[in-house]
Amino acid sequence: MKKILTITLAGAALLIFFSESAFAIPAFARKYGFNCNMCHVAFPKLNDFGQRFRDNGYQIPGQAGLEQTVFETAIPIALRTTAGHSLYNSTDGTTSAFHLYGLDVLAAGVLHKNISFFFVYTPRIDDPAADYTGPGSGNNPSQLGAIESANVVFSNLVPDKLNLRVGRFEPAYQLLSSKRLYYVQQSFEMYGFAGTKNPFNFSANQIGIEATGRFPHGVKYALGLVNGSGADPKNNTFKDVYVVLSETFGKGEGQSAGQRVGVFGYLGHQPTVSGTFVSPNGDTNGGENRGFSRVGGDISLNWRTLNLQAMAFRAVDDRAFNVVQSSSDYTFYGGVVQIDWAGLPNNRLVTSAMYNWVRPPSNDDARRTDSYSALGRYYLGSWQAVNVALHGEYTRRASGGASGLKNNLLTVLLDFDF
Amino acid sequence: MTKRAWPVLLPVCLLLLGLGVTRAASGQQTPPPITEVNVQQLGPQRLGPLPPVVAPPNNPPSSAKIHLGKQLYFDTRLSSDNTVSCATCHDPARGWTDAGPTSKGIRGQMGGRRSPPVSNSAYNPLQFWDGRAASLEEQAKGPIQNPVEMGNTHEVMIHTLDTIPGYVDAFMRVFGESPMTVQQVADAIAAFERTVVTTDSRFDRYVRGDHGALTALEQQGLEIFNGKGHCTACHWGPNFSDGRFHNIGVAEKDPKNPDQGRYVVTKNPRDMGAFKTPTVRDAALRAPYLHNGSEPSLESLIELYDRGGENLNRENLDALIVPLGLSPQEKKALVAFIRALDSLNPEVSAVQPIPPAGLPK
């Protein structure tokens, strides 16, 4: 299997290389001949045009039905990888090493009018040593081999107002996308935080179906029905549901222009008792389901190339998931404030500062977290693509209050895609 | 919390959603089917040198036909009062358009729109700002009988030409039949217009491999044009035009009587106020800009795009138009790049009007 995959990837890479080597840029940019910053403020962060393109099922707005399909273009495959060096310092000591932080294999395109697909495969990465297989367990590579996304989008079922995304996808309740964040090492702390016994992971992609749409005056919605993340395998028959609503004031989508506010709510269930009945697909009839919720909002303010984003939500996990104090629900809250600035012609330079906070229940103060991050990225490229980023990132993270763990992580890396 | 938050959140969401639906329903109608440009053939295409012009099979070019077309193009006798020729509004000395802000026809009448440039119009799938003509041949017939432009009728124009022996002979040589027809006049003019093609500019030389053809500032402008400036979202392909129609939020000169643009042809509400994407080649020669000449300079045009169009009816603004956040340096670079699209084709830029004495008698 590994051999087949290797051959397939090598073949795809060669096809890309020799078919249009002068435009060795990712799938969509290659298709249109656009520079990356047509759709990105600077990759990977989407600008308003890119957001509308994504919302329209990877079709240029107004061009549904006139797009070249994947059968008429070069094979729509792209790669993105990040490699560099990190210096880590904590109260326990200091380490430094070169790393391959991530590798994404992406494919996306239009299948037919208003039917498109998006696919991301992340191969397993053994890191930092070539034969590293994880601390102790031998089961903890820096990146798991996984199908991160595999979904089909049915766009404009009702023009602009109803699109359906089916498969595994990045759910819309992540109003700030962790997948398109400039930061490589630091993500949103709240996205990866959950109650002590609840395996739900807010930042994980979901399997299910999501309806999205837009209305005049900048109103957008999303409704989702998904299995829920975290349980392995999926082990209850409940479906999780979520709703997202946002409005943008002024021209734009709130990504790089206009001012956006949004709210979201997620209602999920996880079993507390293992199931006894297993389907051929591996799902079980786990029982004693208990609920959990996430409710929050975001705001994105723009002034020229300055973007201020903030997101906060409150999370409640049923007491059954609370191993600290089983008599009460595990309630926590937190969020992020991030400010991004882009400068130099064609946004070749971006800088960012970000503050994350997580506030668990008072009886679980060891998990209280504050982190402060900053980064700078300078992009190399040409009029055809600016697809190589020189990236420097620093995070100071403190958890557990005044007497808790403090650490610093400084990373310098190359982030490139083609 | 689970039980407490949802009863509050859900009604709020449904209320806001309902509000959006209601507002949408009040302002939109189901658009009728329209004839769209086949962008699949046009693009998406990369910026690059122009390919050879392809003439339609029913109007093959010949040197005699092109020469006849050129004579007709510069001949004011096509108009009702012998004062206006094609070249009056599509002046080679002005980038094959007029002085603006809109066109001036017979008796000094002002048209509502600016003349689209003739140069490279051979690559347009549809002609006129609103695309109401499907070919150059069809387009050439229009202004002759437009009361504001040439103010003539096809019959009177043909009668006029038929009284000029030099034209009678020329039409017979080119078309081999008599009497001459309006279609022959249009065919000859279109054949000439297909020779007005600007295949060489410093940009073309740059993409062909002459890396010194563009200055550093112009290269910067090219990158912005194709990236942050979003220009290639519409101005794509070798002719820097998608050939389609967009409402980019142009300021109306008469807000009470707005120009409906492409809507007049399609009756599709989404085409209200939409106009054809013009080529950017030789744009620096063609101030003022836009269909109504409302932007006096390249600098002001870029300012318009930078602020995402004027504050007009936002619902009909093209989804491709968003504020850009361009810096002064980026705007300067864009202007520099657009100037690098000035043609270096002497056979086009040096076309001289044929004086009355040189026209058939």
Interface residues (C-beta under 8 A of the other chain):
Chain A: F23 K31 Y32 G33 F34 N35 C36 N37 M38 N47 D48 F49 R52 N56 I60 P61 G62 Q63 G65 L66 E67 Q68 E72 K161 F215 P216 H217 V219 Y221 V243 L245 E247 K251 G252 E253 S256 A257 G258 V263 G265 L267 G291 F292 S293 V295 N302 R304 T305 R314 V316 D318 D329 T331 A342 G343 P345 N346 N347 G381 S382 W383 Q384 V386
Chain B: M1 T2 A5 W6 L9 L10 V12 C13 L16 L17 L19 G20 V21 R23 A24 G27 Q28 E36 N38 V39 Q40 P44 Q45 R46 L47 Q219 Q220 L222 E223 I224 F225 N226 G227 K228 H230 T232 A233 W236 R244 H246 R270 G308 G309 R314 E315 L317 D318 A319 L320 I321 V322 P323 L324 G325 S327 Q329 E330 A333
